[in-house]
Amino acid sequence: MKTAVVLSPAPVRPALASLSRIRWRRLLPLVTVMPAIALVLSGLITRLNLGGGPGFLARWMQAFATALPVMPLGMLTLVGLDRVLGPRLATWPRVPATVLLAVCTAGVMELLLSCVVTLSNHGLGAGFPAQWAAAFVRSLPAGFAIGLLMGFVIKPRLARSMAAA
């Protein structure tokens, strides 16, 4: 007596395609968050540097294009800061530790972006240090708000989505 073996056709997926999809799923939030932060902060700093008026949108987009390549450097700095401060803040309550990281985040991101955007708006002239310092100090509250949003809302969501991927 012969028995027939019937194989059901199962969809064959290459391992590389599923691996690629997982990588994109992990990178997608990061790829969308960085430009959004750069767009908001470059707009604010351009407004603080130049004020509103004709040509603002073109100058903002120029500042955004200048700030965007700096964002990965800022994010890498923040990851390093998180790795250095994370173990030291592990014994702290969650809210004060997150607020401290938000302050550090605001300081680093505003330092980098205000420098790059002010350089894009005014160039490197004699008045650059004063213009940069004014833009840095005046945009720091927005950076702090973005840092709090990152620490309390976006970072936990990113962690959950990356763990699920």
Residue, then its C-alpha position, 0 to 999 in steps of 0.5 A: m500500500k502506497t501513501a501519497v505525500v501531499l505538500s501544501p504550497a506555502p508562500v516562500r519568503p526570502a529571509l532577506a526581505s523579511l529582515s529588510r522589512i524589520r529594519w525599516r520598521r525600526l528605522l521609520p520612526l527615527v527617520t520621521v522624528m529627526p526631520a520633524i524636530a529639525l523643521v520646528l527648531s530651524g523655523l523657530i531659530t530662523r524666526l528669532n534670527l531674521g523675524g518674519g516677513p518676505g523671504f522667510l519661508a525660503r530662508w527657513m527651508q535653507a536653514f532646514a536643509t542646513a540643519l538636517p545633516v546635523m541631526p544625526l550627530g545630535m542624536l548620536t550625542l544624545v544616545g551617548l549622553d543617555r548611556v553615560l547618565g542612564p546608569r547614574l540616574a537608574t536610582w533616581p525616580r523616573v520623572p526627575a531623571t527624565v526631566l534632567l535628560a530633557v534639559c541635557t537634550a535641549g542643551v545639546m540640540e539647541l547648541l548644535l542647531s542654533c549654531v548651524v541655523t545662525l551660520s546659515n542665516h547670517g554667515l560667519g561674521a564679526g557679529f556671529p557669536a552674539q547672534w548665535a548666543a541670542a538665538f540659543v538662549r531664546s530658543l532654549p525653552a522650545g528645545f526644553a519642551i521638545g526634550l520633555l516631549m521626547g523623554f515622556v512621549i516619543k522615546p517610550r513609544l519608539a522603544r515599544s515599537m522597536a521591541a515589537a519589530 
